[in-house]
Amino acid sequence: MIPDKLALRARLRADRDLFAAESVSAILAPDAFVERLKPGLVVTTYIALGSEADPTQLAAAAAAHGCRLALPRITDRSSPMRFLAWSMNDDLVTGPLGLRQPAEDAEEVTPDVILTPLLGFDARLDRLGQGAGYYDRAFARYPDAWRVGIAWSVQQVPAVPTDIWDVPLHAVVTEEGMLWHK
């Protein structure tokens, strides 16, 4: 039986918190990820909060391969998330929910690759997020972007409950490597 999203989120937050507190693991850029990077691609990343898996090494690999980086910017729950150009040395401002994001006047860009945090994922690459729908709406807005979840391996579950608006990922990168449909 697939648990409901609310209960699964609570369990996965606890699992993720415990893993992050006890682990010295890092998310590295697997070869299969790096091979997809081309100069000029726009790769959106995020600044990890709390026990979220940190995508810094993937963003650094993208920058080293000539990709442009961007970060999400949100203003409120009803407005869509925007992706704004960002360099790793740029100053950031604190936005809603404690998110570190570019200033409002940064250039808006169209992503080719979207690195996304998550709470859970399954072998079908269905993703369970925080529940606000920001990334699902962004995936629908940018259907051609390569959607890559960033997570700890303990966040994989047998099945993620999905709704019709949930958009599956193309890949998930964990400290153990990358899972994707070739």
LINQUI-V186151 format. One record per pair of residues at least 24 apart in sequence whose ideal C-beta (glycine too) atoms are under 6 Angstrom apart, sorted by the first residue. I is the first residue (numbers start at 1). J is the second residue. Records with the same first field share a line. If there is no record, write none. Layout:
I: J + J
This chain:
2: 159 + 161
5: 161
9: 119
12: 119 + 120 + 155
15: 154
16: 51 + 152 + 155
17: 51
19: 152 + 154
20: 51
25: 175
27: 53 + 54 + 57 + 175
28: 57
29: 57 + 58 + 61
30: 177 + 178
32: 178
33: 178
34: 61
37: 62 + 65 + 67
39: 66
41: 67 + 112
42: 68 + 70 + 109 + 111 + 112
43: 67 + 69 + 113
44: 70 + 83 + 111 + 114
45: 115
46: 117
47: 100
52: 117
53: 150 + 151 + 152
55: 115 + 150
58: 115
70: 109
71: 101 + 102
73: 101 + 102
80: 137
81: 134 + 138
82: 108
83: 109 + 111
84: 108
85: 109
111: 142 + 145
112: 145
113: 146
114: 145 + 147
115: 148 + 150
116: 149
118: 149 + 151
120: 155 + 157 + 160
121: 149 + 151 + 156 + 172
122: 157 + 159 + 160
125: 168 + 169
126: 160 + 162 + 168
127: 169
128: 160
136: 165 + 167
139: 167
146: 170
